[in-house]
Every structure is written in structure tokens, then in C-alpha cells.
Amino acid sequence: MEASLPIACVTIGPPPEVLSRLEAVCQVRVVAADTPAGALHEALAGAEGLLCSALMPVNESLMAGAPRLRVVSNFGVGFNNVDLPEATRRGIAVCNTPGVLSDAVADLTLALILAASRRLVENATYVTSRGWSGGHPAPALGFDIGGKTLGIIGLGRIGRAVARRARAFGMEVVYHDTFETPPEGSDDCQYRRLDDLLGESDIVSLHVNLAPETHHLLDARELGLMKPTAWLVNTSRGPVINQAALVRALRQGTIAGAALDVLETEPPMGKEPILSLPNVVLLPHVGSATVETRAAMLDLAVKNLLAVLAGQEPPACVNREALPRALRRR
Ligand code: DGY
């Protein structure tokens, strides 16, 4: 008897050509990302694959309700949304989309650095709110980034792509990571201990994964080590910074400002004090949000999903130890 096609649950609206690609080899169940937990659990019952946003929580109870699940394919490079030890224990492969979004996130990081240094938001608002035409005083001057020091925390693919761009703008680049010798191609970045990097940098930019050891990596003590003229940029994950401590630092002038693409709660509830501070630039988690990059991410996420369902090694898996079990149908 011919085996039935595996069921794959998809929580990101796939374009028609991607849907056809999936439907050729799977029974596809498309569910909206904001589907209530009960309905999601129902859709996952019997599913062998899940293709979801890198922001959708994939926890123990969700996995327990999907005993045939073999692969969680995240549409994104971050995988802090998945309980990784639990997935590994259950023989579920967790896949992500590294590499294809590094340039897009690095571009946005530079955009935030420039927005901060050239007061882009304030100047744009000055025009659209009729400040310029009304003869009101112009915003204060910005600052040059050439010759300034950028401190990169996390010199992985994205951190290195940011370093290359920053060097092209004439910045000095120092970094902190678990390794003291910079990887090939980034030998113009100087290693620093975290505290030294914070004290030395004019702009600090975060490029680490969110994991227990990086949760609130920058807290009140660390923010207190930064220069009062320094800006903090975050395009990684919100909880890497203690946001309450950051708000205090921004109010007290401990640091000059923050340019953030990510927040501790996304989307914000609406009452967070960070939303009404004058010295912040905030974006709605759009690091990878370009047509080309999102298409490349989806392609890789689909390849990961289909490879595991077909019993083959996926191109990008973060818990390879789960593969021997994940590649077999249950
Ligand atoms: C990623 O790829 O991790 C992006 O931040 C989207 O979550």
C-alpha cells in the first residue's frame, strides 16, 4: 500500500507557487499565525512538519500535541522561539535560515546607525509637521560616524557584514564574542572584553542569538559603562537588553540614545515608556524585510522542511543530533 503524503502545517501565508511546491509532496494545512492555541493544536495533530515564523512559540505543550512532528522549519535565522532541548529530546529537527538574510539585516543596522547619527527621524518629522515651513528652530546637529568606534557584540555572519559596512564608512570596529581571534576576513576587527567594548564604543550594536546566556546581556550595570554620548543599536532580539534598565538609562542621560528594530514584547502593548522617549529610533522588527531576502528565506525554509520530510539532511539544522530520529517516519 502506498504511504500517505505527510501532513505539513504552515503558519505563514505562502505565495501560490510555494503552496504548489509543498502540495506536490505534502498534505498542507495553512493556518493563520494568530490562530488561537486550540485550533493550532488541532491543525498540528498528525502533522509531521511545521513551517512557521521565527517568532511563533513552539513549546513543550505544542510539541506534545503533535506526536508525529519531525521538523520545525523556522522562517528566520533566530530560533529562540523553539524549546530546543525539548525538540531534540523528541527527535524533532529544528531548522532555520542562516546566511540569506545577513546582508539585509546588516543594511538595516547601518540605516539605524545613520538614522541616529544624522537625526533622520527628527529631521523628517520637522519637515512633515510643518516645522521647517513654519520657521521653527531646526533639530540639533547630528554627528559624523567616520573615525568613530563601533562595538559589535556577536561577530557572526551578521556582525561581520555590519563590520564590513562600518569600515567602508570609515569607522573603527571592535568586537566582543566567545572567540578572541577574529574569523578570516574580519581581521580588521579588534577583540575586546565586553566591559572594555562598552566603555570604548561610540555606537554599540548587538548581533547575538537570544539564549539563556544572552538574556539581559545588557542590563543597568553594562549600560552604565557606556559613554554618555554613545548610542545603542539592536537588530537581534529585544530581550538581549533589559528594556526597563534601558529606559532609565535613556531618561537619565547615561547613554545618548537607542535605535532598535526589536523590543522585549513584540508588538509592544502600546503603553511601554520606550515608545514615548525622544532619544529613540524604533522600527517594527524589519531586519529581513525586503522582497528578495524574504523570498530567499522562504525558499530555504521550504527546502529544510521538505528535506526532512523526505528523509534527507536539511541544508540548515540547529540540532543535528535530532536528525537520526527526525529523518524516519513515525
Ligand atoms: C530572524 O530571521 O530571526 C528575524 O529576526 C525574523 O525573526
Residues whose N, C-alpha, C, O or C-beta is under 5 A from the ligand:
A	BS01	DGY	A54 F75 G76 V77 G78 S236
